[in-house]
Amino acid sequence: MPSIKKPLIPLAAMPKNEIGLTIRDYEGSMSTLCAGCGHDSVTAAIVRALFELSVPPHKVVKMSGIGCSSKTTAYFDSAAHGFNSAHGRMAPIATGANAANRDALYVGISGDGDSLSIGAGHMVHAIRRNVHMIYVIENNGVYGLTKGQFSASADIGSAAKHGEANTVAPVDPVMLALSLGASFVARSFSGDKEQLVPILKAAAQHRGLALIDVISPCVQFNNHYGSTKSYRYVREHELREIDPDFIDTGREIVADLPRDGALMVAMHDGGLVRFRTLPAEYDPTDREAAMHYVNQAHARGEIPTGLLFVDESIPDVHELNHTSETPLVELPFDELCPGSAELEEFQQSFV
Amino acid sequence: MSVQSIAPEDSRSDGEPRINDFSLKFANVNGTGSASANNLILRAIFRMGVPVSGKNLFPSNIQGLPTWYEIRVSGKGHTSRSQRYDLMVAMNGQTYTEDIGQLAPGGYVLYDSTWPLPATLLRDDVNFLGVPLARLCGDAFSGPRERILMKNIAYAGAVSYLIGIDPQVLAELLEESYSGNQALRDSNQKALRLGYDYAEENLPAALPFRLEAGTGTAGKILIDGNTATALGCLYAGATVAAWYPITPATSVAENFHKLCERYRRRKVTLADGTVETRNDFVILQAEDELAALGMVIGASWAGARAFTSTSGPGISLMNELLGLAYYTEIPAVVINVQRTGPSTGMPTRVQQADLLECAYASHGDTKHILLLPADPRECFEFAVQAFDLAERFQTPVMMLSDLDIGMNDWAVDRFSWDDGYRPDRGRVLTDADIRKLGHFYRYGDEDSEFVTPRTIPGLSEHGAYFTRGSGHDRYGLYTEEADAYAQVVDRLAKKVEASAAHLPEPVIRMQDGATVGVITMGSCEGAVLEALEALSAEGTPLDYMRVRGFPFSASVRAFIDGHERCVVVEQNRDAQLRSLLILEAGVDGRRLGSILSYGGLPISAVQVIEGARREINQTGEQ
């Protein structure tokens, strides 16, 4: 399973973004996932979002753990550093990298095994700290690389490929994140790029951890009748009432925004989220309302998607720590080392 | 009794007191505030210019269990536990029997004579000195908590009188300690006086041992290893620390935090004119040790100097990511303040039993650079070196301190700092470097020490690479090809081996006529040197080598080759240093004897002497 570079096929002039790059500049190496894998659609959405945001490709830092989902960091933005680390450990490694250099866009890609089982504790604490990063869970309810075991997100009663039903209660990353005080919680579907791209763009401009649970069917092991993570099941049960648009205020004239009373949320790092549709009396900035809405939908057997909750007022890890604006990694040694005179002085309290 | 086998340093028998050569032991109940009293005595002796060491033998508990503190006064500067106690301050009724039983004949017991001692405890061959501490403090202080706390300071006063601590020095120390709290300073002064005056009026004027002010601590400081380690991390320029609370390593991170608050904070004026504090550091209290190392790896990968501090149980959890850092070649500094294992073991007791685990931590073929400091001064120096080595060799570096070094106060030479020091960041390429080279291969283009170049995420526009713990070739690309895989791991082996030349050389001391060498590491040093001195005096000179780093340098092997036989002294059950020497220095195990101490208390010179006699006799019999 080698790393395969994508062939460069000269096409007609491609549109360029604000920094003069085409979408190809945000692609990575060729995917080695199965044909039709939901994860490849998520990759494509990330490529699109980064391109449209005109992020300098090297200012992205790609973090992942181990599993099918975690392989996807190789498949976008090859001009960015990537770290395909150890199973479940993406969150602490991303936390450390972000501590060292706050001036980059951290894109963490994880899966349901990686984040809801082996790395569940780490994900919980990354959310608590509100690490400034995008945290995507490519959620397919199954262990793909080891060929089909149930994961912790498998619903009760959901059937495995050979028929047996899951009997253990699932971990729902959305409810978990909401209860932990997460500042940005979304759910989407890999088959719905139209919804996922604006969510990703809003996540990139969010201050703190933006958790995006993306139902991303596994075509090999969990796309059959009886599975609640199949394309068909998700399409039939998706409750798509909370639809955000991302408006990049850096590029668009805000005065021209439609004044139709739609809810707007200003993102910390620029841009606006405009909720095109919202259920009656639903306030995506109200955590309790979000929890209630999601719970109710689950009780009806529906899968609510969209930008379910956002709060731009919660401080991120660096604000809580009062970290200097200059990334720690750029501080010169002379400013970090107190020097010999201070050492002499310090030792006076030890005589 | 075997504990009598070391003669006092000052063995005059003409009735003159022994000067600056005695040991005190304090038996307390933990959580009653005795630590500050014992520490006051230690610091006062140190400030009088007399070499002294203190060892805290404490339980894994917050309040109510027995705890002991030992102070050894040694004009010659011996620091190991003496096990020959001249004065026992018996403040814990639960342990009276054991404590009084431990005294050498002719020794003294200081006890609270508010209540009579049970007759069963009395010994004819020791002297009982009663001070009615509870009554004195009950009369002098009103609050119940204060009455308990001040009993400790009162006994410190009585002990000060008995051994000859200068009252002026005590007053000075209290002044410094409580400069911000006059009420506390006054009550401490008062309690000290109570004990001192009572002793002066009621106790013998002269004991057969006492202090005499000198200059033996000139140029020295009294400091614990964990503070020294934290200071080293600060001076090395570490900006990120991640840790999980664990005895006995907690005070490394806590001291680092205090130091950062003092030296790494600055005021910034915001656009609206408000002034705020900004921190040039991030300290993360992680969810577990696994995460702590993950954070260090992330921060180091992103170009910061980062470290974690932990103890054995934390190292067990970190095994997974130590392998990741080794294979992906990411610097990581890990401070391991060792305690007694296995499992939870005895968290407040010492051992050197993590050596083999740290040398080969993680699954697969791995080997790690280790630094083995013996005292707080080396903790400071090696902590700085750990960062240089980790970045130069792009690999984890573990510094193996221990509870004895880390949590006890040691009198060591003052630390010095060369302002010309510049961190060795290793082979980090900038975009300009890459343009000049024309290419960048993350795991290719090795230098003469098998180190390959890296780039920093987010800072390098043309140096992106993909870091993976899965099989990779010299370009960093995924591989399952045997040769491409082997090429990388073969280089890793050579790289770690090459680091040996940059590690601190062993400390070697040779004696005329010695044929047997004694090898040791870390906090065994004091006990071993004292034992060698005693053995030499009785006609058995032995050579000495203390190893300070792993992989072993050529001089380690040369020392062993230069002796018929060597004996390895260490604080673990399985002779781990001996095993490592057999495995890694190619030494024939039949030429290596072993002296082991693993009960959890710091090794004493007596243990080494007895072990050495046994080993040398064995050599004779062969």
Interface residues (C-beta under 8 A of the other chain):
Chain A: M1 P2 S3 P56 H58 K59 V61 M63 I66 T73 A74 S78 A79 A80 H81 G82 F83 N84 S85 A86 R89 A91 P92 I93 A94 T95 G96 A97 N98 A99 A100 N101 D103 A104 G121 H122 V124 H125 R129 V317 H318 N321 H322 T323 S324 E325 P327 L328 V329 E330 L331 F333 E335 L336 C337 P338 G339 S340 E342 L343 E344 F346 Q347 F350 V351
Chain B: F46 R47 T217 K220 I221 L222 I223 L231 L234 Y235 A236 G237 T239 V240 A242 Y263 R264 R266 V268 E276 T277 R278 N279 D280 F281 V282 I283 L284 A286 E287 D288 L290 A291 A292 L293 G294 M295 V296 I297 G298 A299 S300 W301 A302 G303 A304 A306 E320 L321 L324 R414 F415 S416 W417 D418 D419 Y421 R422 P423 T455 I456 P457 G458 L459 S460 E461 H462 A464 Y465 F466 T467 R468 G469 S470 L477 Y478 T479 E480
